[in-house]
Amino acid sequence: MIKSCRRWLLIGLLWVCATPVFADDLEGRIESIDPGDQSFVVQGIRFFATPSTDYDDDLSGFGDLKVGLTVEVDFEYRGGRHVAKEIEHED
């Protein structure tokens, strides 16, 4: 019984202390761009690019993003922000 209680206590502590990171993707048109904080909005969600963001197809960097461009964004939700892992130009 004591072992079981300790196990559940440990599981509970790990769950409370863990920082959640969720990965997903989204496709849509870029609605706005903020070069100052390297962010852009797709479907009402602000995504932040980082130095490790990967750009595919005919995109080579943040400067290639344009309002109205259709993109697929692979991202992680961490620290309360949607962080772009990969940005691809969609036709």
C-alpha positions in Angstrom: 0.0 0.0 0.0 2.8 2.4 0.9 4.6 1.6 -2.3 1.5 2.3 -4.3 1.0 5.7 -2.6 4.6 6.7 -3.2 4.3 5.7 -6.9 1.1 7.9 -7.3 2.8 10.7 -5.5 5.8 10.5 -7.8 3.6 10.4 -10.9 1.6 13.4 -9.6 4.8 15.4 -9.0 6.2 14.6 -12.4 2.9 15.7 -14.0 2.9 19.0 -12.2 6.5 19.8 -12.8 6.7 18.8 -16.4 6.7 21.5 -19.0 4.2 20.6 -21.8 5.3 20.7 -25.4 2.8 19.9 -28.1 3.7 19.5 -31.8 1.3 20.0 -34.6 0.8 21.6 -38.0 -1.5 24.1 -39.7 -2.0 25.3 -43.2 -3.4 28.6 -44.3 -2.6 32.1 -45.7 -0.3 34.5 -43.9 -2.5 37.3 -42.6 0.2 39.5 -41.1 3.9 39.6 -40.5 5.9 41.3 -37.7 9.6 41.4 -38.6 10.5 43.0 -35.3 9.7 39.8 -33.3 10.0 37.4 -36.2 6.4 36.4 -36.1 3.5 35.9 -38.5 -0.2 35.1 -38.2 -2.0 32.2 -39.9 -5.7 31.4 -39.1 -5.6 33.9 -36.3 -2.6 32.2 -34.6 0.7 34.0 -34.1 3.7 31.9 -34.8 7.3 32.8 -33.9 10.2 31.9 -36.1 13.6 31.1 -34.4 17.1 30.6 -35.7 16.4 26.9 -35.9 13.2 27.2 -37.9 13.5 25.2 -41.2 12.3 26.7 -44.4 11.3 24.4 -47.3 10.3 24.7 -51.0 11.2 28.1 -52.3 11.5 29.7 -48.9 15.0 30.3 -47.6 14.3 32.5 -44.6 11.9 34.7 -42.7 12.3 37.5 -45.2 10.7 35.3 -47.9 7.3 35.3 -46.1 4.7 37.6 -47.5 1.1 38.4 -46.6 -1.2 36.3 -48.6 1.3 33.4 -49.1 -0.2 30.0 -48.4 2.1 28.0 -46.0 2.1 24.9 -43.9 3.6 25.5 -40.5 4.9 22.6 -38.3 5.1 24.0 -34.8 5.5 23.3 -31.1 3.5 24.9 -28.4 5.9 25.8 -25.6 6.3 28.5 -23.1 2.8 29.8 -24.1 3.9 30.4 -27.7 3.5 28.7 -31.1 7.0 28.2 -32.2 7.5 27.4 -35.9 9.8 24.3 -36.5 9.2 24.2 -40.2 7.5 26.5 -42.8 6.7 25.2 -46.2 5.2 27.2 -49.2 2.0 25.5 -50.3 0.5 26.0 -53.8 
